[in-house]
């Protein structure tokens, strides 16, 4: 296993785990900014005051896709980390498992974005989830895309350079 591939794959697995513990979306209200985590924790910060608070979001329509996404992220991160560490130790890297983990990482964030849009429009009756209601993706969505893309690119590049 090449050193750059080990570092990038390990970094991608760690980014995936970090994305579970960071806010996935934020909502800007005239008086407050709300940060939402996948498991339902919400933190709000007052824009015009010193008000800070938190609560647990209990709407199952939003939480079920979040929990499914957490499971997919953790499975793909653990798969990437396991294959990377085992490949470093035994010098036998199984690229297809890293590719599967990278695809799962990207698919989990796409699943979350699409399912929340569908739930918002069909179940809740809002015109859209991501635009007019001021819901914006936060760092966790970007970390999932970055982690999945990094592991896919590093694995594919290492396979291409081995054949030359």
C-alpha positions as CSV (number, residue, x, y, z in Angstrom):
1,X,0.0,0.0,0.0
2,X,1.4,3.4,-1.0
3,X,1.9,5.9,1.7
4,X,-0.2,8.7,0.1
5,X,-3.1,6.2,-0.4
6,X,-2.9,5.2,3.3
7,X,-2.9,8.8,4.5
8,X,-5.7,9.9,2.2
9,X,-7.9,6.8,3.0
10,X,-7.3,7.1,6.7
11,X,-8.1,10.8,6.6
12,X,-11.3,10.1,4.7
13,X,-12.4,7.5,7.2
14,X,-11.8,10.0,10.1
15,X,-13.6,12.8,8.1
16,X,-16.6,10.5,7.8
17,X,-16.7,9.9,11.6
18,X,-16.3,13.6,12.3
19,X,-19.2,14.4,10.0
20,X,-21.6,12.4,12.3
21,X,-20.6,14.7,15.2
22,X,-20.9,18.1,13.4
23,X,-24.1,20.0,12.4
24,X,-25.6,18.9,9.1
25,X,-27.9,21.9,8.3
26,X,-28.5,25.3,9.7
27,X,-31.6,27.5,9.6
28,X,-31.4,31.3,9.7
29,X,-34.4,33.0,11.4
30,X,-34.7,36.8,11.8
31,X,-33.7,36.4,15.5
32,X,-31.8,33.2,15.7
33,X,-29.6,30.7,13.9
34,X,-30.4,27.0,14.4
35,X,-27.8,24.3,13.9
36,X,-29.2,20.7,13.4
37,X,-27.3,17.5,14.0
38,X,-28.3,14.2,12.3
39,X,-29.6,12.6,15.5
40,X,-31.9,15.5,16.3
41,X,-29.9,17.7,18.6
42,X,-30.5,21.4,17.9
43,X,-28.5,24.4,19.1
44,X,-29.8,27.9,18.6
45,X,-28.0,31.1,19.0
46,X,-29.7,34.5,19.3
47,X,-28.6,37.1,16.7
48,X,-29.8,40.2,18.6
49,X,-29.2,38.9,22.1
50,X,-27.1,36.6,24.2
51,X,-29.6,33.9,24.1
52,X,-28.2,30.4,23.6
53,X,-30.2,27.2,24.0
54,X,-30.6,23.6,22.8
55,X,-33.3,21.0,22.5
56,X,-33.9,17.6,20.9
57,X,-35.8,17.7,17.7
58,X,-38.5,14.9,17.8
59,X,-40.1,15.0,14.4
60,X,-39.8,11.4,13.1
61,X,-40.1,12.6,9.5
62,X,-36.8,14.3,9.8
63,X,-35.1,11.9,12.2
64,X,-35.6,8.7,10.3
65,X,-33.5,9.8,7.2
66,X,-31.0,11.2,9.7
67,X,-30.6,7.9,11.5
68,X,-30.3,6.0,8.2
69,X,-27.7,8.4,7.1
70,X,-25.7,8.0,10.4
71,X,-25.7,4.2,10.0
72,X,-24.5,4.5,6.4
73,X,-21.8,7.0,7.3
74,X,-20.5,4.9,10.2
75,X,-20.5,1.7,8.2
76,X,-18.7,3.3,5.3
77,X,-16.2,5.0,7.6
78,X,-15.4,1.9,9.6
79,X,-15.1,-0.1,6.3
80,X,-12.6,2.5,4.9
81,X,-10.6,2.6,8.2
82,X,-10.5,-1.2,8.6
83,X,-9.4,-1.8,5.0
84,X,-6.8,1.0,5.2
85,X,-5.3,-0.2,8.5
86,X,-5.3,-3.8,7.5
87,X,-3.7,-2.9,4.1
88,X,-1.0,-0.9,5.9
89,X,-0.3,-3.8,8.2
90,X,-0.4,-6.7,5.8
91,X,0.6,-4.8,2.6
92,X,-2.5,-6.3,0.9
93,X,-4.9,-3.5,0.1
94,X,-8.4,-4.5,-1.1
95,X,-9.4,-1.5,-3.2
96,X,-13.0,-2.6,-3.9
97,X,-14.0,-2.2,-0.3
98,X,-12.6,1.3,-0.2
99,X,-14.5,2.1,-3.4
100,X,-17.7,0.7,-1.8
101,X,-17.1,2.8,1.3
102,X,-16.5,5.9,-0.8
103,X,-19.7,5.4,-2.8
104,X,-21.7,4.7,0.4
105,X,-20.3,7.9,1.9
106,X,-21.4,10.0,-1.0
107,X,-24.7,8.1,-1.3
108,X,-25.6,8.8,2.4
109,X,-25.4,12.5,2.0
110,X,-27.3,12.4,-1.3
111,X,-29.9,10.2,0.4
112,X,-30.2,12.8,3.2
113,X,-30.5,15.8,0.8
114,X,-33.1,14.1,-1.4
115,X,-35.2,12.5,1.4
116,X,-35.4,15.8,3.3
117,X,-36.5,17.6,0.2
118,X,-39.2,14.9,-0.6
119,X,-40.5,15.0,3.0
120,X,-40.5,18.7,3.1
121,X,-42.5,19.1,-0.1
122,X,-44.9,16.1,0.1
123,X,-45.4,15.5,3.9
124,X,-45.0,19.0,5.3
125,X,-46.3,21.0,2.3
126,X,-43.5,23.4,2.1
127,X,-42.5,24.6,-1.4
128,X,-38.9,23.5,-0.9
129,X,-36.6,22.5,2.0
130,X,-33.3,24.0,0.9
131,X,-34.1,27.4,-0.5
132,X,-37.0,29.4,0.6
133,X,-37.2,28.1,4.1
134,X,-33.5,29.2,4.6
135,X,-32.2,25.8,5.4
136,X,-28.6,25.5,4.3
137,X,-26.2,22.6,4.3
138,X,-23.6,22.8,7.0
139,X,-20.2,21.3,7.4
140,X,-21.3,17.7,7.8
141,X,-22.7,17.4,4.3
142,X,-19.5,18.8,2.8
143,X,-17.3,16.5,4.9
144,X,-19.2,13.4,3.6
145,X,-18.8,14.5,0.0
146,X,-15.1,15.3,0.5
147,X,-14.4,12.1,2.4
148,X,-16.1,9.9,-0.2
149,X,-14.5,11.7,-3.2
150,X,-11.0,11.6,-1.6
151,X,-11.1,7.9,-1.0
152,X,-12.5,7.2,-4.5
153,X,-9.9,9.3,-6.2
154,X,-7.0,8.0,-4.2
155,X,-8.0,4.4,-4.7
156,X,-8.6,4.8,-8.4
157,X,-5.3,6.7,-8.9
158,X,-3.3,4.1,-7.0
159,X,-4.9,1.3,-9.2
160,X,-4.0,3.2,-12.3
161,X,-0.4,3.8,-11.3
162,X,0.1,0.1,-10.4
163,X,-0.8,-1.0,-13.9
164,X,1.8,1.3,-15.6
